[in-house]
């Protein structure tokens, strides 16, 4: 199940999956004040000031999660 969800999120970040294909995934995640998805950078590259195409997908993963009492 995790592999299927990870692949769907990866496809969404690459632009190969429309919002209707990944919107319901948010309801499986725990709500946090930051993005539900953390990206890890494996190469040391200079920062680019251009907006990244995947930011719209990441920003959609800031709402819609389940509440969790701590």
ABEGO torsion letter per residue (X at the ends): XAAAAAAAAAAAAAGABBAAAAAAAAAABBBBABBABBBBBABBBBBBABBBAAAAAAAAAABGBBBBBX
